[in-house]
């Protein structure tokens, strides 16, 4: 576990996602790039929904960890960093149809990430969080929850970049 590397990766994933979203016009944020896809606004709402409970979860009930602190990181990586795999989002984090306000999304994203970064910088990341079990895996350590944030945002940054490319090309022609 390397806290400094974690903080650098959190900063980088935040910057990558934020920059991609900010590069779009407000209209493009709500443009469906291709059939069956979410809009950039929906991807961002999904990220916010997925991450909004993380500070509460990791600062909630915890216990000493009786296994390797990063045991489930390879599982999380195999799920979220396999860009060839397509998944259905769990019902509780499916975004609304919109329209989405780009400025509000950007501000909410920055605030959410500031809270998560504060935890990454200051809390004991070896503890296991017991208030919410990660679906189909287990109760995760704080370290593993933060690795989920990284992997999940890398996945959706890639999706956002793909959407951006499609909607930008459409408006160029």
Long-range contacts (C-beta under 8 A, 24 or more apart in sequence): 1-69, 1-70, 1-125, 1-126, 1-143, 3-120, 3-121, 3-125, 6-120, 6-125, 6-143, 6-146, 6-150, 7-117, 7-120, 7-121, 9-150, 10-113, 10-116, 10-117, 10-120, 10-146, 10-149, 10-150, 11-117, 13-149, 13-150, 13-153, 13-154, 13-157, 14-109, 14-110, 14-113, 14-117, 14-153, 16-157, 17-44, 17-47, 17-109, 17-153, 17-156, 17-157, 17-160, 18-106, 18-109, 18-110, 20-157, 20-160, 20-161, 20-164, 21-102, 21-105, 21-106, 21-109, 21-160, 22-102, 22-106, 23-164, 24-102, 24-164, 24-167, 24-168, 25-171, 26-101, 26-102, 27-171, 28-164, 28-167, 28-168, 28-171, 29-100, 29-102, 29-105, 30-98, 30-99, 30-100, 31-167, 31-170, 33-162, 33-163, 33-166, 33-167, 33-170, 34-166, 37-163, 38-95, 38-159, 38-163, 39-98, 39-100, 39-163, 40-100, 40-160, 40-163, 40-164, 40-167, 41-95, 41-98, 41-99, 41-100, 41-102, 41-105, 42-95, 42-96, 42-97, 42-98, 42-100, 43-95, 43-156, 43-159, 43-160, 43-163, 44-100, 44-105, 44-109, 44-160, 45-95, 45-96, 45-98, 45-100, 45-105, 46-89, 46-93, 46-94, 46-95, 46-156, 47-109, 47-152, 47-153, 47-156, 48-105, 48-108, 48-109, 48-112, 49-92, 49-93, 49-95, 50-93, 50-152, 51-112, 51-113, 51-116, 51-149, 51-152, 52-112, 53-132, 54-116, 54-145, 54-148, 54-149, 55-115, 55-116, 55-119, 56-131, 57-129, 57-131, 57-132, 57-145, 58-119, 58-123, 58-129, 58-142, 58-145, 58-146, 59-119, 59-123, 60-129, 60-130, 60-131, 60-132, 61-129, 61-130, 61-131, 62-127, 62-128, 62-129, 62-130, 62-142, 63-127, 63-128, 63-130, 64-127, 64-128, 65-126, 65-127, 65-128, 65-141, 66-128, 69-125, 69-126, 69-141, 69-143, 69-144, 70-141, 70-143, 70-144, 70-147, 71-144, 72-134, 72-137, 72-138, 72-140, 72-141, 72-144, 73-143, 73-144, 73-147, 75-137, 76-137, 76-144, 76-147, 76-148, 76-151, 77-147, 77-151, 79-151, 80-148, 80-151, 80-152, 80-154, 80-155, 81-151, 81-154, 81-155, 83-155, 83-158, 90-135, 116-146, 116-149, 119-146, 120-146
